[in-house]
Amino acid sequence: MNPTHATGDYLIRGASLLAETTADLLVSDGRIAAVGPAAATDARAASATVIEAAGLVALPGMVDLHTHLREPGREDAETVETGTRAAALGGFTAVHAMANSNPVADTAGVVEQVWSLGRRSGWVDVRPVGAVTVGLGGERLSELGAMADSRARVRVFSDDGICVSDPVLMRRALEYVKAFDGVIAQHAQEPRLTEGAQMNEGEVSAVLGLAGWPAVAEESIIARDVLLAQHVGSRLHVCHVSTKGSVEIIRWAKERGIQVTAEVTPHHLLLTDELVRSYDPVYKVNPPLRREEDVMALRAALADGTIDVIGTDHAPHPSESKECEWAQAAMGMTGLETALSVVQHAMIETGMITWADFARITSTVPAAIGRLGDQGRPLAAGEPANLVLVDPAARWTVDPAKMATKGRNSPFRGLELPGAVVATFFRGHPTVLGGALNTPLPLDGGA
Amino acid sequence: MKHLLSTLDLSRDDAIRILDIAEEMAAVGTREVKKLPALRGRTVVNLFFEDSTRTRISFEAAAKRLSADVINFAAKGSSVSKGESLKDTAQTLQAIGADAVVIRHWASGAPARLAATDWIDAPVVNAGDGTHEHPTQALLDAFTLRRHWARARGTGSLGTDLAGLKVAIVGDILHSRVARSNLWLLRTLGAEVTMVAPPTLLPVAAGSWPCTINYDLDDALAAGPDAVMMLRVQAERMNAAFFPNAREYSRRWGFDDARLAALDAHGLAETLILHPGPMNRGLEISSGAADSSRSAVLDQVSNGVAVRMAVLYLLLSGDQQRTANETQG
């Protein structure tokens, strides 16, 4: 029987907190009991399991605002169990499960099911995202309040995969969720401008003869939505921003004090539409891979705070959904087990951000957007022990076959990347130790 | 050359080699016995996921004139229409022992997928994929133009390219695999290309292409092209607001009798009119133009067989020669 609450004590010795100061950390009873000299002298330290962490960077556990766990409905692609194992291995202690399951997470019943599966698995906190509209249909609001009041305590609502394109419906949703401090996470994609779209519209699509996905289809929705958010005084979160123009609109909105937050995926920080020349559907994703200048604008925006967070948009698919013609293939890429390394490669090794910034964009701010009180906290005595130890000097070659996710659709296959998650502590319990899965911490015995 | 997937990645040497071999193949087509033993015992599969009688019979004639066995696999009514994947179809053809696969597919990049994966080892010939490329069409157009260009200069065409030739490609460039393949190949062979189309039927990034863009057909004709290639326009495009209606399209971008007369008025006695077929008479081309002495439409069809013979010959027997050399080495 797995423990239902963390029992052991752990003394993490010589970790570099946010790569700023070296200190010991004592983890006990789900919390960081002590930091610094007090950790080793604490009475509990003597019997604690010692983890030598010299050379490792300690970070708050990563929080993903954008994960597709596929359950219920597509258990062939991923389950809460396999997806959260992948999350723990990737350094996450919380993930937001997107609503496009089958049935859609548009009722209290479905979000409680997903939440409950997460509790039972015990690898990370699973926070269900509620659908904005019934069945992602874009016509009627889901029972947003019921989902907010459910045991899953939903605060993030999204029709991700489909844009809430009706401006009136979007306005109402933005207004309505203020009643319970919710946020609408918009998948910005003007549907008419992207009918049949297969890839970024530009020089590459012109050559490949694939129907183009213009940047303006994303940017026009973001422009409309920030103005709506300003008008009704609501919070707006923009999912997976992918273009330079989107960045400029969000920057403009923030300068005006509009409550907008924005997310970027690791793959949009590294990959461009040049890869589509292979017609290999592993590079097919929504929003599509864009141009080099978009990648550079996204990196700069993440560094200067215009873009607030990393969201993986982890989207596992069975291999038959990718082993086909480009136009037939499903959109999406896995990302949980590569996010940290890709961001280290694209942002830290390029000198654009520090590990402290990394903690902000992968933990503190996403937790704040999702209103997760016990995630994204500082590495300080008394705080919940959701943390990760990273070996920044490690190098590894991405092999999708070795991943915990069921999805083999990693666009980083074969790429050598820096940084490895050595340990992940979830509520004081090591879900990952020595770079491998340890044991979970189920929070109810399957109740 | 292991496959023929696009003209974008076709070198000048390979292109000229194909065209030169096609000249020899064309000579076979004029003989009483139109058959060579070159591919005896080899199996060519025509794998057609999209209807195309013209291209299929052209490839079939080409393979048969080289004595290959031909299997026609049409997706409609086959296991593909019951949901069989491209991967399974390809592996089935591999197991059957196909020596070459000629694939026509509605999805851009499907031939490239076949070539890049390990689903099948055989050489892949792209017989038109979505709105991407149609390399053998471009090769037969180049063959037709090269003969014309050489004749105009009083030389033979063997070994020559299209340096200095001016070609206008007119119509639905956005959705045309013929336009893309022609652009790359014509440029590789030294020709100058002008794309003439409504702005809605050009890719937004067409400005990055190595060609001139002109929205005005009359203006483009006044510039004195040596050949005008008219593309098929689907009337249903007007439903997606690419143009207001067929009549307006025809007035502005159709090659009508007035424009045929304008070629004479401009003193362009040698300018050819090409069309990949099937033609929409009265829409993008008038019957007067299609049936005029300038029209190369039927030459294109017969040259298509010769060019496809050359491609199959190079991919199949070329491979054999290489294997033999490697064995000797």
Chai-1 contact restraints between the chains, C-beta under 6 A:
chainA,res_idxA,chainB,res_idxB,connection_type,confidence,min_distance_angstrom,max_distance_angstrom,comment,restraint_id
A,G202,B,A205,contact,1.0,0.0,6.0,A-B,restraint_1
A,E203,B,A205,contact,1.0,0.0,6.0,A-B,restraint_2
A,E203,B,S208,contact,1.0,0.0,6.0,A-B,restraint_3
A,A206,B,P203,contact,1.0,0.0,6.0,A-B,restraint_4
A,A206,B,A205,contact,1.0,0.0,6.0,A-B,restraint_5
A,L208,B,S108,contact,1.0,0.0,6.0,A-B,restraint_6
A,L208,B,H132,contact,1.0,0.0,6.0,A-B,restraint_7
A,G209,B,S108,contact,1.0,0.0,6.0,A-B,restraint_8
A,G209,B,G130,contact,1.0,0.0,6.0,A-B,restraint_9
A,G209,B,T131,contact,1.0,0.0,6.0,A-B,restraint_10
A,G209,B,H132,contact,1.0,0.0,6.0,A-B,restraint_11
A,L210,B,S108,contact,1.0,0.0,6.0,A-B,restraint_12
A,Y279,B,G109,contact,1.0,0.0,6.0,A-B,restraint_13
A,Y279,B,A112,contact,1.0,0.0,6.0,A-B,restraint_14
A,Y279,B,R113,contact,1.0,0.0,6.0,A-B,restraint_15
A,E323,B,K87,contact,1.0,0.0,6.0,A-B,restraint_16
A,C324,B,S85,contact,1.0,0.0,6.0,A-B,restraint_17
A,C324,B,L86,contact,1.0,0.0,6.0,A-B,restraint_18
A,E325,B,L86,contact,1.0,0.0,6.0,A-B,restraint_19
A,E325,B,A107,contact,1.0,0.0,6.0,A-B,restraint_20
A,E325,B,A110,contact,1.0,0.0,6.0,A-B,restraint_21
A,W326,B,G109,contact,1.0,0.0,6.0,A-B,restraint_22
A,A327,B,A107,contact,1.0,0.0,6.0,A-B,restraint_23
